[in-house]
Amino acid sequence: MDDERYFTVQDIALVGVFCALWVVLNLTIGPVGFQLWGLPILCDFSVFFTLLLTTWATGKFGTASLVGIIGAVIVLMMRPSPHMIGFVASAVLFDILMFASRHKIYSKPKCITIASLATLISAYFAGVIIGIFFSNKSLEWATVEWAITFWGVLHLIGGILSLAVTLPVIGALEKANVRKIMGA
């Protein structure tokens, strides 16, 4: 009987590494945006930098979701930040949207476009969810409008920042043949 598993030991190790990165970035870099400007932009950078690298490194459905879920649970244990639930939802959405490129992020325009759209849609989605449910505003139409027109857009900007940083990093890793070193 062939005992092939969907996740290899390497995939699980990479999920562990990227969970640690998620936690460190969300506990350090993410809050800086709020301390300096009162904006969530660096929170999205922390999330999508990690999710893009996870997806690039593994190329498998489920790894980005696992990193989002496990990383958010650890962050929540260390610092009660219920907005992490919005980022978990966006990580799962990102993972689902990446099916369009079969979870591949390469230098090909199609893959870069899909990864960019998945990031932007998921970041905006996170902003809207967080704005509606975790902004300490009463749940009324004005809150929904604010989340859709303002808070979601700020998270979208964070998604753009994450793409501006992460895609060149992935390009450099591809150029250095890191994928061959990892055995992928």
GROMACS elastic network, one bead per residue, 0.5 to 0.9 nm:
[ bonds ]
;  ai    aj funct       b0    kb
    4     7     6  0.87612   500
    4     8     6  0.85408   500
    5     8     6  0.64092   500
    6    60     6  0.86815   500
    7    10     6  0.78629   500
    7    11     6  0.56072   500
    7    12     6  0.65645   500
    7    60     6  0.82289   500
    7    63     6  0.87268   500
    8    11     6  0.50396   500
    8    12     6  0.63960   500
    8    13     6  0.86107   500
    9    12     6  0.51461   500
    9    13     6  0.61398   500
    9    14     6  0.85838   500
   10    13     6  0.50229   500
   10    14     6  0.60990   500
   10    15     6  0.85676   500
   10    58     6  0.84636   500
   10   182     6  0.84793   500
   11    14     6  0.50739   500
   11    15     6  0.61420   500
   11    16     6  0.86275   500
   11    57     6  0.83948   500
   11    58     6  0.60229   500
   11    60     6  0.85191   500
   11    63     6  0.77375   500
   12    15     6  0.50125   500
   12    16     6  0.62539   500
   12    17     6  0.87102   500
   12    63     6  0.83320   500
   13    16     6  0.50481   500
   13    17     6  0.62822   500
   13    18     6  0.86810   500
   14    18     6  0.60614   500
   14    19     6  0.83672   500
   14    54     6  0.72946   500
   14    57     6  0.75710   500
   14    58     6  0.74608   500
   14    63     6  0.86902   500
   15    18     6  0.51595   500
   15    19     6  0.59224   500
   15    20     6  0.85629   500
   15    54     6  0.70713   500
   15    58     6  0.85498   500
   15    63     6  0.62914   500
   15    64     6  0.79913   500
   15    66     6  0.71567   500
   15    67     6  0.59262   500
   16    19     6  0.50686   500
   16    20     6  0.63174   500
   16    21     6  0.87149   500
   16    67     6  0.76392   500
   16    70     6  0.89223   500
   17    20     6  0.52117   500
   17    21     6  0.63662   500
   17    22     6  0.87417   500
   18    22     6  0.59990   500
   18    23     6  0.85210   500
   18    50     6  0.62716   500
   18    51     6  0.80016   500
   18    53     6  0.79502   500
   18    54     6  0.63550   500
   18    64     6  0.89785   500
   18    67     6  0.64006   500
   18    71     6  0.83111   500
   19    23     6  0.62292   500
   19    24     6  0.86408   500
   19    50     6  0.81657   500
   19    66     6  0.81882   500
   19    68     6  0.73948   500
   19    69     6  0.87978   500
   19    70     6  0.65162   500
   19    72     6  0.85869   500
   19    74     6  0.87234   500
   20    23     6  0.51524   500
   20    24     6  0.61460   500
   20    25     6  0.85477   500
   20    67     6  0.87269   500
   20    71     6  0.69882   500
   21    24     6  0.51629   500
   21    25     6  0.59828   500
   21    26     6  0.83206   500
   21    46     6  0.84902   500
   21    50     6  0.67025   500
   21    71     6  0.83694   500
   22    25     6  0.53979   500
   22    26     6  0.59508   500
   22    27     6  0.84775   500
   22    46     6  0.65618   500
   22    47     6  0.63596   500
   22    49     6  0.86161   500
   22    50     6  0.59249   500
   22    51     6  0.83921   500
   22    67     6  0.73591   500
   22    68     6  0.76317   500
   22    71     6  0.56749   500
   22    72     6  0.79154   500
   22    75     6  0.86160   500
   23    26     6  0.51981   500
   23    27     6  0.60181   500
   23    28     6  0.84681   500
   23    46     6  0.87629   500
   23    71     6  0.54996   500
   23    72     6  0.72651   500
   23    74     6  0.68478   500
   23    75     6  0.57925   500
   24    27     6  0.52787   500
   24    28     6  0.60219   500
   24    29     6  0.79039   500
   24    46     6  0.86886   500
   24    75     6  0.86758   500
   25    28     6  0.51889   500
   25    29     6  0.50796   500
   25    30     6  0.62450   500
   25    42     6  0.89818   500
   25    43     6  0.81296   500
   25    45     6  0.86457   500
   25    46     6  0.51815   500
   25    47     6  0.78431   500
   25    50     6  0.86125   500
   26    29     6  0.60107   500
   26    31     6  0.71320   500
   26    42     6  0.85529   500
   26    43     6  0.63113   500
   26    44     6  0.89210   500
   26    46     6  0.56976   500
   26    47     6  0.72558   500
   26    71     6  0.88841   500
   26    72     6  0.87265   500
   26    75     6  0.73430   500
   27    30     6  0.63005   500
   27    31     6  0.66743   500
   27    75     6  0.70680   500
   27    78     6  0.86280   500
   27    79     6  0.80909   500
   28    31     6  0.60937   500
   28    32     6  0.69070   500
   29    32     6  0.53569   500
   29    33     6  0.73717   500
   29    42     6  0.63012   500
   29    43     6  0.71501   500
   29    45     6  0.84980   500
   29    46     6  0.67983   500
   30    33     6  0.60832   500
   30    34     6  0.75857   500
   30    40     6  0.73188   500
   30    41     6  0.77247   500
   30    44     6  0.74901   500
   30    45     6  0.75231   500
   30    46     6  0.60596   500
   30    47     6  0.86705   500
   31    34     6  0.52684   500
   31    35     6  0.62343   500
   31    36     6  0.86802   500
   31    40     6  0.79755   500
   31    42     6  0.73396   500
   31    43     6  0.68892   500
   32    36     6  0.59504   500
   32    37     6  0.81615   500
   32    38     6  0.87361   500
   32    39     6  0.89239   500
   32    42     6  0.71365   500
   32    43     6  0.85806   500
   33    36     6  0.53506   500
   33    37     6  0.56264   500
   33    38     6  0.61791   500
   33    39     6  0.53813   500
   33    40     6  0.59809   500
   33    41     6  0.62830   500
   33    42     6  0.53519   500
   33    43     6  0.73487   500
   34    37     6  0.54017   500
   34    40     6  0.62007   500
   34    41     6  0.83874   500
   34    42     6  0.82348   500
   34    43     6  0.87681   500
   35    38     6  0.59594   500
   35    39     6  0.82498   500
   36    39     6  0.80017   500
   37    40     6  0.86764   500
   39    42     6  0.77553   500
   39    43     6  0.86717   500
   39   151     6  0.89634   500
   39   154     6  0.72563   500
   39   155     6  0.86560   500
   40    43     6  0.52997   500
   40    44     6  0.67622   500
   40    45     6  0.89613   500
   40   127     6  0.85276   500
   40   151     6  0.83875   500
   40   154     6  0.67189   500
   40   155     6  0.62804   500
   40   158     6  0.72482   500
   41    44     6  0.54777   500
   41    45     6  0.64591   500
   41    46     6  0.88815   500
   41   154     6  0.62552   500
   41   155     6  0.56949   500
   41   156     6  0.80117   500
   41   157     6  0.63465   500
   41   159     6  0.77022   500
   41   161     6  0.78718   500
   42    46     6  0.60778   500
   42    47     6  0.85797   500
   42   155     6  0.87509   500
   42   158     6  0.60563   500
   42   159     6  0.89946   500
   42   161     6  0.82499   500
   42   162     6  0.85281   500
   43    46     6  0.51176   500
   43    47     6  0.63679   500
   43    48     6  0.87628   500
   43   155     6  0.81765   500
   43   158     6  0.72595   500
   44    47     6  0.50258   500
   44    48     6  0.59525   500
   44    49     6  0.80834   500
   44    87     6  0.82551   500
   44   123     6  0.65322   500
   44   126     6  0.85004   500
   44   127     6  0.88847   500
   44   155     6  0.61218   500
   44   156     6  0.80379   500
   44   157     6  0.83552   500
   44   159     6  0.58041   500
   44   161     6  0.83359   500
   44   162     6  0.72205   500
   45    48     6  0.54193   500
   45    49     6  0.56185   500
   45    50     6  0.82420   500
   45   155     6  0.89277   500
   45   158     6  0.53614   500
   45   159     6  0.61444   500
   45   160     6  0.82713   500
   45   161     6  0.62519   500
   45   163     6  0.83000   500
   45   165     6  0.87306   500
   46    49     6  0.56117   500
   46    50     6  0.64330   500
   46    51     6  0.88388   500
   46   158     6  0.88426   500
   46   162     6  0.76528   500
   47    50     6  0.54619   500
   47    51     6  0.62590   500
   47    52     6  0.87283   500
   47    68     6  0.78231   500
   47    87     6  0.73189   500
   47    91     6  0.80738   500
   47   123     6  0.88368   500
   47   159     6  0.87700   500
   47   162     6  0.83521   500
   48    52     6  0.57761   500
   48    53     6  0.82457   500
   48    91     6  0.82425   500
   48   119     6  0.67771   500
   48   122     6  0.89157   500
   48   123     6  0.78491   500
   48   158     6  0.85623   500
   48   159     6  0.66407   500
   48   162     6  0.59054   500
   48   163     6  0.78476   500
   48   166     6  0.84222   500
   49    52     6  0.54610   500
   49    53     6  0.63046   500
   49    54     6  0.86363   500
   49   159     6  0.86600   500
   49   161     6  0.89906   500
   49   162     6  0.53192   500
   49   163     6  0.73775   500
   49   165     6  0.76495   500
   49   166     6  0.57133   500
   49   167     6  0.89703   500
   50    53     6  0.52750   500
   50    54     6  0.60507   500
   50    55     6  0.86301   500
   50    64     6  0.84195   500
   50    67     6  0.82613   500
   50    68     6  0.88874   500
   50   166     6  0.86809   500
   51    55     6  0.60985   500
   51    56     6  0.84946   500
   51    63     6  0.85631   500
   51    64     6  0.54334   500
   51    65     6  0.84226   500
   51    67     6  0.74092   500
   51    68     6  0.76649   500
   51    91     6  0.72273   500
   51    94     6  0.81373   500
   51    95     6  0.85231   500
   51   119     6  0.88340   500
   52    55     6  0.52173   500
   52    56     6  0.60966   500
   52    57     6  0.85547   500
   52    64     6  0.80397   500
   52   105     6  0.80463   500
   52   115     6  0.76955   500
   52   119     6  0.80879   500
   52   162     6  0.86783   500
   52   163     6  0.83917   500
   52   166     6  0.70957   500
   52   167     6  0.82767   500
   52   170     6  0.86696   500
   53    56     6  0.50275   500
   53    57     6  0.59656   500
   53    58     6  0.85410   500
   53   105     6  0.89536   500
   53   166     6  0.73993   500
   53   167     6  0.89714   500
   53   169     6  0.88061   500
   53   170     6  0.72840   500
   54    57     6  0.52269   500
   54    58     6  0.61363   500
   54    59     6  0.78873   500
   54    60     6  0.89974   500
   54    63     6  0.67995   500
   54    64     6  0.60462   500
   54    67     6  0.78717   500
   55    58     6  0.54271   500
   55    59     6  0.51416   500
   55    60     6  0.66763   500
   55    61     6  0.80136   500
   55    63     6  0.69124   500
   55    64     6  0.61663   500
   55    95     6  0.81415   500
   55    98     6  0.83904   500
   55   103     6  0.61331   500
   55   104     6  0.71040   500
   55   105     6  0.72783   500
   56    59     6  0.55599   500
   56    60     6  0.87120   500
   56   103     6  0.73557   500
   56   104     6  0.61970   500
   56   105     6  0.52904   500
   56   106     6  0.76973   500
   56   170     6  0.75241   500
   57    60     6  0.87409   500
   57   104     6  0.89891   500
   57   105     6  0.88399   500
   57   179     6  0.73741   500
   57   182     6  0.84049   500
   57   184     6  0.80145   500
   58    61     6  0.85867   500
   58    63     6  0.72494   500
   58   103     6  0.82491   500
   58   104     6  0.86774   500
   58   184     6  0.77699   500
   59    63     6  0.83144   500
   59   102     6  0.73708   500
   59   104     6  0.54041   500
   59   105     6  0.77948   500
   59   184     6  0.89059   500
   60    63     6  0.62055   500
   60    64     6  0.83220   500
   60    95     6  0.88761   500
   60   102     6  0.76703   500
   60   103     6  0.57774   500
   60   104     6  0.82169   500
   61    64     6  0.72027   500
   61    65     6  0.79948   500
   61    95     6  0.62256   500
   61    96     6  0.75104   500
   61    98     6  0.78934   500
   61    99     6  0.73413   500
   61   102     6  0.80018   500
   61   103     6  0.65466   500
   62    65     6  0.51239   500
   62    66     6  0.60244   500
   62    67     6  0.85988   500
   62    92     6  0.80810   500
   62    95     6  0.65835   500
   62    96     6  0.85310   500
   63    66     6  0.50296   500
   63    67     6  0.61434   500
   63    68     6  0.85467   500
   63    95     6  0.78124   500
   64    67     6  0.51262   500
   64    68     6  0.61393   500
   64    69     6  0.85899   500
   64    91     6  0.62067   500
   64    92     6  0.71069   500
   64    94     6  0.75980   500
   64    95     6  0.57094   500
   65    68     6  0.50684   500
   65    69     6  0.60506   500
   65    70     6  0.84492   500
   65    88     6  0.73614   500
   65    89     6  0.85866   500
   65    90     6  0.87839   500
   65    91     6  0.53164   500
   65    93     6  0.82699   500
   65    94     6  0.79987   500
   65    95     6  0.60792   500
   65    96     6  0.88482   500
   66    69     6  0.51312   500
   66    70     6  0.58240   500
   66    71     6  0.79380   500
   66    91     6  0.84822   500
   66    92     6  0.84059   500
   67    70     6  0.53899   500
   67    71     6  0.55072   500
   67    72     6  0.80376   500
   67    88     6  0.88599   500
   67    91     6  0.80701   500
   68    71     6  0.52785   500
   68    72     6  0.58327   500
   68    73     6  0.84570   500
   68    84     6  0.89195   500
   68    87     6  0.70866   500
   68    88     6  0.51439   500
   68    89     6  0.83085   500
   68    90     6  0.83796   500
   68    91     6  0.54360   500
   68    92     6  0.75066   500
   69    72     6  0.52862   500
   69    73     6  0.61873   500
   69    74     6  0.87409   500
   69    85     6  0.85268   500
   69    87     6  0.86654   500
   69    88     6  0.55291   500
   69    89     6  0.86360   500
   69    91     6  0.78781   500
   69    92     6  0.84743   500
   70    73     6  0.51839   500
   70    74     6  0.63252   500
   70    75     6  0.86894   500
   70    88     6  0.89626   500
   71    74     6  0.52340   500
   71    75     6  0.62058   500
   71    76     6  0.85843   500
   71    88     6  0.87647   500
   72    76     6  0.59620   500
   72    77     6  0.85232   500
   72    84     6  0.57094   500
   72    85     6  0.72818   500
   72    87     6  0.77166   500
   72    88     6  0.66923   500
   73    76     6  0.50285   500
   73    77     6  0.62168   500
   73    78     6  0.87260   500
   73    84     6  0.82084   500
   73    85     6  0.88799   500
   74    77     6  0.50790   500
   74    78     6  0.63219   500
   74    79     6  0.85791   500
   75    78     6  0.51146   500
   75    79     6  0.58540   500
   75    80     6  0.74181   500
   75    81     6  0.75722   500
   75    84     6  0.78582   500
   76    79     6  0.51459   500
   76    81     6  0.57345   500
   76    82     6  0.71466   500
   76    84     6  0.72600   500
   77    80     6  0.64320   500
   77    81     6  0.89242   500
   78    81     6  0.89555   500
   80    83     6  0.89611   500
   80    84     6  0.88855   500
   81    84     6  0.59509   500
   81    85     6  0.84371   500
   82    85     6  0.58475   500
   82    86     6  0.79913   500
   82   130     6  0.87311   500
   82   134     6  0.67657   500
   83    86     6  0.54100   500
   83    87     6  0.69821   500
   83   126     6  0.88432   500
   83   129     6  0.85302   500
   83   130     6  0.56204   500
   83   131     6  0.87971   500
   83   133     6  0.82506   500
   83   134     6  0.56797   500
   83   135     6  0.81973   500
   84    88     6  0.62448   500
   84    89     6  0.87172   500
   84   130     6  0.83313   500
   85    89     6  0.63497   500
   85    90     6  0.86539   500
   85   126     6  0.88175   500
   85   129     6  0.87300   500
   85   130     6  0.79716   500
   85   134     6  0.89662   500
   86    89     6  0.51566   500
   86    90     6  0.62566   500
   86    91     6  0.86730   500
   86   125     6  0.81178   500
   86   126     6  0.50698   500
   86   127     6  0.75167   500
   86   128     6  0.84606   500
   86   129     6  0.55810   500
   86   130     6  0.53409   500
   86   133     6  0.85711   500
   86   134     6  0.83300   500
   87    91     6  0.60311   500
   87    92     6  0.86311   500
   87   122     6  0.86583   500
   87   123     6  0.81738   500
   87   125     6  0.88285   500
   87   126     6  0.55729   500
   87   127     6  0.85326   500
   87   129     6  0.86707   500
   87   130     6  0.81419   500
   88    91     6  0.50379   500
   88    92     6  0.63751   500
   88    93     6  0.86508   500
   88   126     6  0.83840   500
   89    92     6  0.52711   500
   89    93     6  0.62350   500
   89    94     6  0.85933   500
   89   122     6  0.84570   500
   89   125     6  0.83218   500
   89   126     6  0.70292   500
   89   129     6  0.84335   500
   90    94     6  0.59308   500
   90    95     6  0.84740   500
   90   119     6  0.89211   500
   90   121     6  0.85967   500
   90   123     6  0.66192   500
   90   124     6  0.85724   500
   90   125     6  0.63079   500
   90   126     6  0.52828   500
   90   129     6  0.88580   500
   91    95     6  0.61428   500
   91    96     6  0.86636   500
   91   122     6  0.71869   500
   91   123     6  0.89169   500
   91   126     6  0.87308   500
   92    95     6  0.50466   500
   92    96     6  0.62709   500
   92    97     6  0.86637   500
   92   122     6  0.87185   500
   93    96     6  0.50925   500
   93    97     6  0.61065   500
   93    98     6  0.85725   500
   93   118     6  0.80274   500
   93   121     6  0.85624   500
   93   122     6  0.61346   500
   93   125     6  0.85392   500
   94    97     6  0.51116   500
   94    98     6  0.61378   500
   94   115     6  0.86586   500
   94   118     6  0.54643   500
   94   119     6  0.64425   500
   94   121     6  0.79230   500
   94   122     6  0.55715   500
   94   123     6  0.86773   500
   95    98     6  0.52564   500
   95    99     6  0.70978   500
   95   103     6  0.78445   500
   95   118     6  0.82499   500
   96    99     6  0.56228   500
   96   100     6  0.82473   500
   96   118     6  0.86704   500
   97   100     6  0.60796   500
   97   101     6  0.83741   500
   97   103     6  0.87154   500
   97   114     6  0.80128   500
   97   115     6  0.83395   500
   97   117     6  0.84568   500
   97   118     6  0.55225   500
   97   119     6  0.88184   500
   97   121     6  0.88962   500
   97   122     6  0.86103   500
   98   101     6  0.56536   500
   98   102     6  0.62872   500
   98   103     6  0.50085   500
   98   104     6  0.77083   500
   98   114     6  0.69426   500
   98   115     6  0.65841   500
   98   118     6  0.63987   500
   99   103     6  0.56437   500
   99   104     6  0.86562   500
  100   103     6  0.74052   500
  100   111     6  0.85951   500
  100   114     6  0.68386   500
  100   115     6  0.89509   500
  101   104     6  0.55438   500
  101   105     6  0.76419   500
  101   110     6  0.76951   500
  101   111     6  0.57763   500
  101   114     6  0.64542   500
  101   115     6  0.78409   500
  102   105     6  0.88932   500
  102   111     6  0.89389   500
  103   111     6  0.85711   500
  103   115     6  0.84809   500
  104   111     6  0.63779   500
  104   112     6  0.88333   500
  104   115     6  0.83054   500
  105   108     6  0.79092   500
  105   111     6  0.53078   500
  105   112     6  0.61589   500
  105   114     6  0.84396   500
  105   115     6  0.66165   500
  105   167     6  0.88074   500
  105   170     6  0.81337   500
  106   109     6  0.81326   500
  106   110     6  0.87857   500
  106   111     6  0.59611   500
  106   112     6  0.66330   500
  106   170     6  0.78447   500
  106   171     6  0.75889   500
  106   174     6  0.76572   500
  107   110     6  0.85915   500
  107   111     6  0.71466   500
  107   112     6  0.65815   500
  107   167     6  0.88707   500
  107   170     6  0.85562   500
  107   171     6  0.66508   500
  107   174     6  0.80808   500
  108   111     6  0.54766   500
  108   112     6  0.62608   500
  108   113     6  0.86058   500
  109   112     6  0.51021   500
  109   113     6  0.59280   500
  109   114     6  0.85288   500
  110   113     6  0.51376   500
  110   114     6  0.61845   500
  110   115     6  0.85904   500
  111   114     6  0.51676   500
  111   115     6  0.60527   500
  111   116     6  0.84239   500
  112   115     6  0.51220   500
  112   116     6  0.59732   500
  112   117     6  0.85367   500
  112   167     6  0.80133   500
  113   116     6  0.50440   500
  113   117     6  0.60841   500
  113   118     6  0.84760   500
  114   117     6  0.51105   500
  114   118     6  0.59696   500
  114   119     6  0.84365   500
  115   118     6  0.50956   500
  115   119     6  0.60662   500
  115   120     6  0.85994   500
  115   163     6  0.87499   500
  116   119     6  0.51135   500
  116   120     6  0.61188   500
  116   121     6  0.85150   500
  116   159     6  0.85742   500
  116   160     6  0.82244   500
  116   163     6  0.67773   500
  117   120     6  0.51185   500
  117   121     6  0.59232   500
  117   122     6  0.82670   500
  118   121     6  0.53394   500
  118   122     6  0.59277   500
  118   123     6  0.84063   500
  119   122     6  0.52029   500
  119   123     6  0.59315   500
  119   124     6  0.84891   500
  119   156     6  0.84876   500
  119   159     6  0.60079   500
  119   160     6  0.80190   500
  119   162     6  0.84483   500
  119   163     6  0.76700   500
  120   123     6  0.51691   500
  120   124     6  0.61068   500
  120   125     6  0.84307   500
  120   155     6  0.85898   500
  120   156     6  0.57057   500
  120   157     6  0.83008   500
  120   158     6  0.87153   500
  120   159     6  0.54447   500
  120   160     6  0.68185   500
  120   163     6  0.87716   500
  121   124     6  0.52645   500
  121   125     6  0.60458   500
  121   126     6  0.86341   500
  121   156     6  0.76321   500
  121   159     6  0.86303   500
  122   126     6  0.60887   500
  122   127     6  0.86179   500
  122   156     6  0.82842   500
  122   159     6  0.82093   500
  123   126     6  0.50612   500
  123   127     6  0.63147   500
  123   128     6  0.87709   500
  123   152     6  0.75176   500
  123   153     6  0.86864   500
  123   154     6  0.89502   500
  123   155     6  0.54367   500
  123   156     6  0.52009   500
  123   157     6  0.82858   500
  123   158     6  0.72679   500
  123   159     6  0.54704   500
  123   160     6  0.88443   500
  124   127     6  0.50624   500
  124   128     6  0.62822   500
  124   129     6  0.86694   500
  124   148     6  0.84100   500
  124   151     6  0.82484   500
  124   153     6  0.62058   500
  124   154     6  0.78835   500
  124   155     6  0.54885   500
  124   157     6  0.85173   500
  124   158     6  0.89999   500
  124   159     6  0.78691   500
  125   128     6  0.51779   500
  125   129     6  0.61489   500
  125   130     6  0.84710   500
  125   148     6  0.89187   500
  125   152     6  0.66774   500
  125   155     6  0.83077   500
  125   156     6  0.84734   500
  126   129     6  0.51935   500
  126   130     6  0.59378   500
  126   131     6  0.82495   500
  126   152     6  0.70779   500
  126   155     6  0.70906   500
  126   156     6  0.87832   500
  127   130     6  0.51572   500
  127   131     6  0.57455   500
  127   132     6  0.84168   500
  127   147     6  0.68235   500
  127   148     6  0.79431   500
  127   150     6  0.87047   500
  127   151     6  0.54346   500
  127   153     6  0.72467   500
  127   154     6  0.72548   500
  127   155     6  0.51182   500
  127   156     6  0.75217   500
  128   132     6  0.60290   500
  128   133     6  0.84634   500
  128   144     6  0.77397   500
  128   146     6  0.86233   500
  128   148     6  0.55496   500
  128   149     6  0.86712   500
  128   150     6  0.87248   500
  128   151     6  0.63777   500
  128   153     6  0.84948   500
  128   155     6  0.84314   500
  129   132     6  0.53168   500
  129   133     6  0.59754   500
  129   134     6  0.75806   500
  129   147     6  0.76540   500
  129   152     6  0.82104   500
  130   133     6  0.54187   500
  130   135     6  0.63541   500
  130   147     6  0.78395   500
  130   151     6  0.81730   500
  130   152     6  0.84235   500
  131   134     6  0.58715   500
  131   135     6  0.50769   500
  131   136     6  0.85234   500
  131   137     6  0.82923   500
  131   143     6  0.73889   500
  131   144     6  0.74922   500
  131   146     6  0.74881   500
  131   148     6  0.79965   500
  131   150     6  0.88130   500
  131   151     6  0.59041   500
  131   152     6  0.72649   500
  132   135     6  0.64135   500
  132   136     6  0.86134   500
  132   137     6  0.76217   500
  132   138     6  0.85677   500
  132   139     6  0.68309   500
  132   140     6  0.87467   500
  132   143     6  0.60624   500
  132   144     6  0.56346   500
  132   145     6  0.88780   500
  132   146     6  0.82566   500
  132   147     6  0.58398   500
  132   148     6  0.86065   500
  133   136     6  0.75761   500
  133   137     6  0.80030   500
  133   138     6  0.87943   500
  133   139     6  0.74279   500
  134   137     6  0.77122   500
  135   138     6  0.85290   500
  135   143     6  0.87255   500
  135   147     6  0.89222   500
  136   139     6  0.88549   500
  137   140     6  0.83675   500
  137   143     6  0.65515   500
  138   142     6  0.88212   500
  138   143     6  0.68906   500
  139   142     6  0.81546   500
  139   143     6  0.61515   500
  139   144     6  0.75428   500
  140   143     6  0.54683   500
  140   144     6  0.66384   500
  140   145     6  0.89380   500
  141   144     6  0.50324   500
  141   145     6  0.61740   500
  141   146     6  0.85591   500
  142   145     6  0.50641   500
  142   146     6  0.60808   500
  142   147     6  0.85502   500
  143   146     6  0.50141   500
  143   147     6  0.60754   500
  143   148     6  0.85604   500
  144   147     6  0.50499   500
  144   148     6  0.61052   500
  144   149     6  0.85256   500
  145   148     6  0.51332   500
  145   149     6  0.59284   500
  145   150     6  0.79935   500
  146   149     6  0.53361   500
  146   150     6  0.53607   500
  146   151     6  0.65057   500
  146   152     6  0.84016   500
  147   150     6  0.56108   500
  147   152     6  0.55986   500
  147   153     6  0.83057   500
  148   151     6  0.64913   500
  148   152     6  0.53795   500
  148   153     6  0.73388   500
  149   152     6  0.64125   500
  149   153     6  0.63404   500
  150   153     6  0.52104   500
  150   154     6  0.63375   500
  150   155     6  0.88460   500
  151   154     6  0.51462   500
  151   155     6  0.64086   500
  151   156     6  0.86211   500
  152   155     6  0.51356   500
  152   156     6  0.61420   500
  152   157     6  0.87659   500
  153   157     6  0.63188   500
  153   158     6  0.87182   500
  154   157     6  0.51125   500
  154   158     6  0.65270   500
  154   159     6  0.88171   500
  155   159     6  0.63259   500
  155   160     6  0.87433   500
  156   160     6  0.63329   500
  156   161     6  0.86962   500
  157   161     6  0.62739   500
  157   162     6  0.86584   500
  158   161     6  0.50151   500
  158   162     6  0.62313   500
  158   163     6  0.87028   500
  159   162     6  0.50487   500
  159   163     6  0.62866   500
  159   164     6  0.86424   500
  160   163     6  0.51242   500
  160   164     6  0.61549   500
  160   165     6  0.87456   500
  161   164     6  0.50271   500
  161   165     6  0.63475   500
  161   166     6  0.84798   500
  162   165     6  0.53003   500
  162   166     6  0.57485   500
  162   167     6  0.81607   500
  163   166     6  0.51161   500
  163   167     6  0.55525   500
  163   168     6  0.82867   500
  164   167     6  0.62024   500
  164   168     6  0.70915   500
  165   168     6  0.60434   500
  165   169     6  0.66022   500
  166   170     6  0.61232   500
  166   171     6  0.85149   500
  167   170     6  0.50419   500
  167   171     6  0.60689   500
  167   172     6  0.86035   500
  168   172     6  0.61070   500
  168   173     6  0.85322   500
  169   172     6  0.51040   500
  169   173     6  0.61938   500
  169   174     6  0.85838   500
  170   174     6  0.60533   500
  170   175     6  0.84974   500
  171   174     6  0.50574   500
  171   175     6  0.60969   500
  171   176     6  0.85849   500
  172   176     6  0.61294   500
  172   177     6  0.86217   500
  172   178     6  0.89304   500
  173   176     6  0.50640   500
  173   177     6  0.62754   500
  173   178     6  0.54452   500
  173   179     6  0.76011   500
  174   177     6  0.50284   500
  174   178     6  0.60677   500
  174   179     6  0.67074   500
  175   178     6  0.77757   500
  176   179     6  0.83841   500
  177   180     6  0.54588   500
  177   181     6  0.67082   500
  177   182     6  0.89374   500
  178   182     6  0.61472   500
  178   183     6  0.85408   500
  178   184     6  0.89163   500
  179   182     6  0.50918   500
  179   183     6  0.62406   500
  179   184     6  0.54341   500
  180   184     6  0.59997   500
  181   184     6  0.77664   500
